[in-house]
Amino acid sequence: MGKRFIDACKNIDSTKLYEPNEALSAVIDNAKAKFDETVELHVRLGVDGRQADQQVRGVCILPNGTGKSVKILVIAKGDKADEAQKAGADFVGAEEIVSKILGGWLDFDVCITTPDMMGVVGRIAKVLGPKGLMPNPKSGTVTNDITKAISDAKAGKVEYRLDKSNIIHVAIGKASFGAEKLQENFDTVMNALVKAKPAAAKGQYIKSVSLASTMGPGVKVLYTIK
């Protein structure tokens, strides 16, 4: 651990559960890197992700965006490709783009496609899947409404889903946003997670919540389902 990280840890009481606004203020105060650090939300859920009926996955649009410039790839043909160009997609293509991806190109953050192209996109599932880039109807990235999908992505749409440890990891903005805007983004994600609770989940649903900046220590958050 670096000196800056060790010093930041001294400012955090690891035994305390902080109110969300206090936690965000602490995270911002400790975000002292030479770049604008991302603020990350980590939520451990009381579900068993190995069970199909206890999966938690979805999307929400952060009211204040992510602070990140998003490069959008649309895999489509004909009128839908033209629509993607007009809507502001950074890259548009079909089979030739798939071949480019198979060759190692991954210079994009979001991949959107139309249902009729899923057979083609399936060829790169093993490449996109591990990177979290595979289009999925549940995340709104497999759709015929290309304009809306692009608009949502640029507006700050984030996807959440369980990892193998039943934890959700979501970036909720930049430290430069300030506590108020980050609080609004935090509330949006947490409300979405609560609404996404599987019917099969039993017992305590929100096990733990923590916030951290890219280079800073985690801050435990006191969160009560409203």
Salt bridges, closest charged atoms under 4 A:
ASP7 OD2 - LYS3 NZ 3.00
ASP7 OD1 - LYS10 NZ 3.78
GLU40 OE1 - HIS42 NE2 3.41
ASP48 OD1 - ARG50 NE 2.95
GLU83 OE1 - LYS80 NZ 3.23
GLU95 OE2 - LYS77 NZ 3.02
ASP107 OD1 - LYS71 NZ 3.01
ASP109 OD1 - LYS68 NZ 3.54
ASP152 OD2 - LYS148 NZ 2.77
GLU159 OE2 - ARG57 NE 2.76
ASP163 OD2 - HIS169 NE2 2.76
